[in-house]
Amino acid sequence: MKWRSLEESAPQVEARPLRETYAERKELIAKYVPAEIQAIHTRAVAELIQSGASDRALQVGTRSPAFELPDHNGALARSSDLLAHNHLVICFFRGRWCPFCVGQMEAMSAIVPRLRELRTSMVAISPQTIQQSYFMADQHKLRFPLLSDAGNKVARQFGLVYRVSEYQQEIYGRAFVNLPFASGDDSWELPIAATYILGREHEVFYRSANADYTERPEPTDIIQFLARLPQ
């Protein structure tokens, strides 16, 4: 199944709401993915929610760790530099193999000009290798850095890391989702989907962490939140 990019969709006056993109992809999954496979993914999400994974994520009012990671071009990106202007939006995602991650990254890319007006930087962080991040940024024409978090070291500091269950590993293998290759290790660890807004001192102003990878905040909500913050 080919996940159609925003640029491949019909021309529109403005970007589609992310929820519409997700609804479309869920319909395609319901139509083309065998019911027993869907049930396994549903079970995995339910177990992750029940485990309290979202509750363990870094909370509003705390300070995030400073970090430095290579971007998709291999250049080192430091959180302190990214926060020099004002605020920083961080999206933690699973990888380019995930259609819901692709949809979010494209939708966030569409608001980059508005983020710049609000003096806000943006990065997205995943455990995938620099090469995989490069392919993703190039294929989807993303307008912000994709940072490679080898071993989920930064995601772990944000309290986002979980291990894919063995029964779901088998399903990913059948679908040609080779996580050890994409991430460069055999840990089978991923971050739950999360979006943060940080202030200059790494204080957490906004947090959306969801164990259900098919649910993510609307980019317009991010813009509205930033617009209310002191500039």
Buried (B, 14 or more C-beta within 10 A) or exposed (E): EEBBBBEEEEEEEEBBEBEEBBEBBBEBBEEEEEEEEEEBBEEBBEBBBEEEBBEBBBEEEEEBEEBEBBBBEEEEBEBEEBBEEBBBBBBBBBBBBBBBBBBBBBBBBBBBEBBEEBEBBBBBBBBBBBEBBBBBBEEBEBBBBBBBBBBBEBBBBBBBBBEBBEEBBEBBEEEEBEBEEBBBBEBBBBBBBBBBBBBEEBBBBBBBBBBBBBBBBBBBEBBEBBEEBEE
